[in-house]
Amino acid sequence: MQEDQWNAIVNCDSSYDGQFFYAVKTTGIVCRPSCKSRAPIRDNVVVFMTVDDAIESGFRPCKRCKPDQYRYPAEELAYKAMDYIDAHYSEPLTLGVIANHMHINPYHIHRVFKRILSATPVEYLLQKRMTEAQRLLKETKCSVMDIAVSVGFVNVAHFSTVFRKHSGLSPSVYRNRSQMVDSKLSELDGV
């Protein structure tokens, strides 16, 4: 058992829920890290990555924290990471920052995210940033530099290169074409 896992158990840390489960040999019960039951003796604790593994090993789910309600912790982990990216995409995010926030190994979150969502966290982050940049280019008059910064890029030239690779157009050309399409549509609506 890792030290951070033990600390999560002792402190009933809910941010670790779904990342691992712990069972107590003397009671035969498996719990979530956030379980409010009395702290077990460390030597009696066994850590499992899934509640199913613990149940298969002969432990029964705790009636207090109900760990068996989370049958698919990998999915929960991937969606928690996705939610974190969605909320913080404009910040300087790396795989290490995401993993640190979730108290998990970067390689593990990378593998789980890719398996569940068919993209790496970094690919998802880039897609989120590009989608938001496209929206801002269409709907606002903000400068390309302001948009680049608002979606998490510190270098406008790098933003333009990534945007061009993603959409096939420079940010300025994308904005101009979007405005032309919108004006043509409004002309057709007026006819």
C-alpha positions, 0 to 999 in steps of 0.5 A: 500500500502506498503512503498516499493511499494510507493517508486517504484511508485515515483522512477519509479522503473522497478524492480517492474514491473510485481510484482504489478500495481497501479491505480490512482482514479482521472484519472481512469488509471492503470500503471506499477511501472516504468511509467514515468507519473507524481507522483500521490497523495498517497491517490489517489493510489490503488495497484493491484497484476494483471492488470486484477484486475485493469481493472475489477475494472474499470481502463483503461490501461495507453497509456504510459507504457501499463501495459496490455502487461503483462497479466501474472505477476506471470509467469514473476516473476517466470522467473525473479527469475529463470534468477537470479538463473541461473546468480548467482547459484555459490553465497551463495543464499537463498530464502531470498536473491532471494526475496530481490533482486526482492523486494518481499516477500520470501513466495510469490516468493516461492509459485509463483515459485513452481506453475509456474515451479513445483519446489521451488526456492531452488530445482531449485537452487540445480538442477542448481548446480548439472547439472553444477557440472556434466558438470565440472566433465565430461569436466574439470580436476578441483579438486572436491573441486574447482568444489564444490566451483565454483557451490556454496558449501563452504563445500566439504563434504556437496557437495559430500553428496548432489552430491551422493544423486542427482546422486547416485554416488560420484563426483569421481566415476561419473567423472571416469565413465564418462571418461570410457564411453567417451573412450569406445565411442571414441573406437567405433567411431574409429572402 
